[in-house]
Amino acid sequence: MTDRQNVFVVDSDPDIRRQLQVSLTMANLDVKTFATAADFLADYHPKEGCLIIDLGSGLHWLEFEMELAKQHHDLVVLVISGHADVPMVVGTVNIGAVHFIEKPFEGEQIVASVRHALDTHEKNRNQPAEVEAARTKIAILTPRERSVADKLVMGMSNKIVAHELGISPRTVEVHRAHVMEKLKLSSLSDLVRLMHAVQVDAVYHRTDWPRLVN
């Protein structure tokens, strides 16, 4: 990402726009402000960055989402509002990664929120490649080695793994050594991190529950 990350501000209140312009520019962010969502959409060309948008001003979220989706955007969204029901409303918004902050806010607070949102978005963007690399590594294990690895990362001792799988502790040790050698890992903690990446991704992409936005 560039040193000067993009921030787009949409708020009908000119005082809020000025406050955000000053605070974010002083934080070395490249800021553009808009009075309406329509103005933003008319000007926006696909760029990565943070969109700060006021929840009020008669904004029709569904239409906005559909129009923004057409742009194939790569934005993290920070919703600002003076309404007490912000978390509930944000739960219905699906435009990318969504964070929220309630008005009134201080300049330092909004800068910190933008930095956190951008950092989180960058990490999440890189995650698929990391998960795919972990899957490729794990795929070289035999079914038995994978079973041993799964149980080891759950914190089971060699003896308990042996009991669970109906094999000897010595056989578990052999499989464990093969797992570490094949995956080129030096410690159990490395194995835990590798297996955890794949397991968390599998849970996240389950289709038997509704999508939640935090």
Steps between C-alpha positions, in 0.01 A plus 500: 500500500617859437620732777202728437197275525171610348213614721163602358262696726125523434307725740236766441633714787770738367646544851549124534658485155743778592585335832575169332691665216734675743548208742561238232720717280720579802531123548653476149189353339376599155148633566209584268167616641148487358166639617295207365540135409400588143790749477740235626378235254526744211865575584623162626730281293606162645766568760587333825448700814245597764152637442366705793127550452225654709214264569241777478422755230228281350753250364338196334744225590384232256526728198836629620636148546388395154658803334825463693517129420499585129827683556674180626622702795764407754387715789469456871191687621486710816144608580454811715172605656342675793230235526499260794398207280817504288604139580157369402496691171858410414399135531293543184780655297701272272745736326827335588655507845290733712600683817307772679554795728242722665493881494631710657860389461846655540750536219745257660221247545397504134862477382560201726179336373598553136850362558359195678240439226760528223747272679232238566382516139854453371553195720170349391582564136824302531339216694370296201853460359631394841216250546556354153871460574413322827254270319761410239747409772255292700381316188828307480426322829361149497154450659663351809751783530217752465305324776803512729561867416136593567513345845839641589383856431208435735756464778492122531811319615654220292350248743147637467531525120611137495196400707263702280633348176563148631872506430812496718662814645815411305302499174360842591855627550598370157199664333567822689861506378384440143246784526760746624751391233251516212364839602849631578397612848722523805250508786150397602402868521585536128274203426220653707519828305498319165206274584310783669510712182324227301254410775391862558454554126283188477278621784475852352383365164232268635169559325262377768476829689417859398779747428570735789664840459684651796 
